[in-house]
Amino acid sequence: MVALSKEYGYVVLTGAASVIMIGHLAFKVVKARKKYNVLYPQMYSDDPETGNLFNCIQRAHQNTLEVYPAFLFCLAVGGLHCPRLASGLGVVWIISREVYAHGYSTGDPKKRMRGAFGNIAVFGLMLTTVNFGCHLLGWTGPRVGLFRQVNCH
């Protein structure tokens, strides 16, 4: 059995919060389906009056689902090495996806860019994951300046 640090609990709670966020975005799509009469299995609306608005709500959810597996992988694996950092970055990403979806749901796709700050969080999660992989392999790299003592614990 693998022993996880107590702080990995933050990572677990962040993962649970992300599931709630995904559910919230899905609920918005379900409500929009009813409001704009878009029946299953149709993914998008071709209604000239309300189709764009529904499609923007649907795309916000769909785009989040497209990046969700990478987010969860980096959160879970990077969190093994740097649980507090990974959890903090995960919370930033969750908030950014809500901001992204809110902007997109206005019907103006350009407003989705308000949530672009989440890309920095995902990049940070990727770096924590890569750092952990390098740590496991014993690849230390140069230890100069600010990078002399990189330790997340």
N, C-alpha and C positions, 0 to 999 in steps of 0.2 A: 504494500500500500504506500502511496505517495503522501508525504506530509506537506501540507500547504501552510503558509504563514497565516497568522491570525488576520493580517491586513488584506489577505485575498478576499475576505468577506466584502470589502468595498467593491471589488471587481464583480463579485456575484450579484450584489445589489444594483450595480450599474447595468449589468446584463438584464436583470429583471426590469429595471426602469426602461430599457430600450424596447423590451417586449410590450410594455404598456404604451410607449410612443407609437410603435407599429400598429397596435390595436386602435389607437386613437385615429391614426391616418386612415385605417381601413374603415372605421366607423364613419368618417367623413365621406368616403366614397359610397358607402351604403346609403347614407342620407341623400347624397347627390343623385344616386341612381333613382331613388324614389321621386325626388323633386323634379328631375329632368326626364323621367320616364325612359331610362336606358336599361333595357332588360338583359338579363344574363342569357347567353354567354358573351354578348357583345361587349368588347373592351372599351370602345370609344363611341362617341356620338357623332352623327353626321347632320344633326339638326342645325340649320343655318342661324337660328336665333340664340339657342342656349348651348349648342355643342361645344363651343370653345371653352366656356366656363366649366362644364363637366369634364372635358378633356384635360384641362389644367389641374383640376382636383385629382383626377385619376393618375396623371403623369407624376404629380408630387409623390403619391404613394408608390407608384411603380418604380420610380427612380430610386426611392429610398430602399425598396426591396432589392434592387439590382446591386447596391453597394453593401447591403446588410451582411452577407456572409463574410466578406473581407473585414468589415468592422468587428464582427464577433470573433473571428479568428485572431486578429491582432489584439483585441481586448483581452481575450482569454490567455493567449500565449505571452504577450508582452506583460500582462498583469502578473504572471508567475515571477518575473524578475523585478518589476517596478510596480507593485500593486497600487500605491497611492497615485502615482503619476498616470498610469493607465486609466484608473478610475476617473480622475479629474479630466483627462482628455476625452474619455467616453461621455461624461456629463456634458462637456462643451459640444460634442458632436450631436448628442440627443437634442439639446436646445437648438442647435443650428438647423436640424431637420424640421423642427416645429416652425422655426422662423421661415425656412425655405418653403414649407408647405403653405404657411399662411400667406406669404407673398404670392406664390404661384396660384393659390385659390382665388385670388382677386380677378383672374381672367387675363391679367397682364403678365406674360411669362418673364418679362424683364425683372419683375419684382421678386422673383425667386432668388435672385443674386444676393439679396439681403442675408441669406443663410450661407453664403459662400465661406464664411469664417470657419465652418466645420471642416473644410478641406485641410486647414492647418492642423486641426485635432487629429484627423485621420493620418496625416503625414507623421505627426508625433507618435501615434500608435504604431505605425509601420517601423519607425526608428527604434522604439522600445523592443519590438519583436526581433528586429535584426540585431540589436545590441545583445539580446538574450541568446540568440543563436551563436553569435560570435563568442560570448562568454562561455557557453557550453562547449564550444570547440577549442577553447583556450586561446583564441585570437585576441590579443590585447590591444594591438595597434600602438601608435605613438602616445606617450603620456607626457604631454607638454602643456604648459599654460593651464587653462581652465579644465582641460581634459585629464589632468594628472590623476585625479581620484574620482572616477565616475562610479558611484555606488548609490543605488536606489533604496537601500534598506537603512 
